[in-house]
Amino acid sequence: MNVTLYQHYFNFARPNSYKGGRTPWQIVGADRPGIRPEVLALPPVLLEAEYQRLSRVGQDVPGLDAGARPGR
């Protein structure tokens, strides 16, 4: 399933049983009348490429480029 499609379903169409069967959009709309739907339609962030880049560097600290090292 497309990530954007799932996010839109999750934020606009999925009823939440703990919130009286209302969708997240209905909950936000009731709290903030007039809010624009773009608030819940942010583009998803795909972390796979960033994870792969960082995993080549090691641990959780990204590496520095040779020209960016302090003292050089």
C-alpha positions in Angstrom: 0.0 0.0 0.0 1.2 3.5 -0.8 2.5 5.3 2.3 0.6 8.5 1.5 -2.6 6.7 0.9 -2.3 4.9 4.2 -1.5 8.2 6.0 -4.6 9.8 4.5 -6.7 6.9 5.5 -5.3 6.9 9.0 -5.9 10.7 9.5 -9.1 11.2 7.6 -11.2 8.0 7.4 -10.1 5.7 10.2 -12.6 5.8 13.1 -11.1 5.7 16.6 -13.1 3.5 18.9 -11.6 5.2 22.0 -12.7 8.6 20.7 -16.4 7.7 20.1 -15.8 6.4 16.6 -14.6 9.8 15.3 -11.8 10.1 12.8 -8.7 12.1 13.7 -9.9 14.8 11.2 -13.3 15.0 13.0 -11.5 15.3 16.4 -9.2 18.1 15.1 -12.1 19.8 13.3 -14.2 19.8 16.5 -11.3 21.3 18.5 -10.3 23.8 15.9 -13.2 24.8 13.6 -12.0 26.1 10.2 -8.6 24.3 10.3 -7.3 23.4 6.9 -7.0 19.6 6.0 -3.4 20.1 5.0 -2.6 20.0 8.7 -3.1 16.2 8.6 -1.9 15.7 5.0 1.8 16.3 5.6 4.0 14.2 3.2 5.3 11.1 4.9 9.0 10.9 5.8 10.7 7.8 4.4 13.5 7.0 6.8 15.0 3.9 5.0 17.6 5.9 3.0 18.6 7.9 6.0 18.9 4.8 8.1 21.1 3.1 5.5 23.3 6.2 5.3 23.7 6.3 9.0 24.3 2.6 9.4 27.4 2.9 7.1 28.8 5.5 9.5 28.3 3.6 12.7 26.2 3.8 15.9 24.0 6.9 16.2 26.5 9.6 15.4 26.8 10.6 11.8 30.3 10.9 10.4 32.0 14.1 9.3 33.3 14.8 5.9 37.1 15.1 5.7 36.9 18.8 5.0 34.5 19.5 7.9 36.6 18.0 10.7 37.7 20.5 13.4 41.3 21.5 13.3 41.9 20.8 9.6 
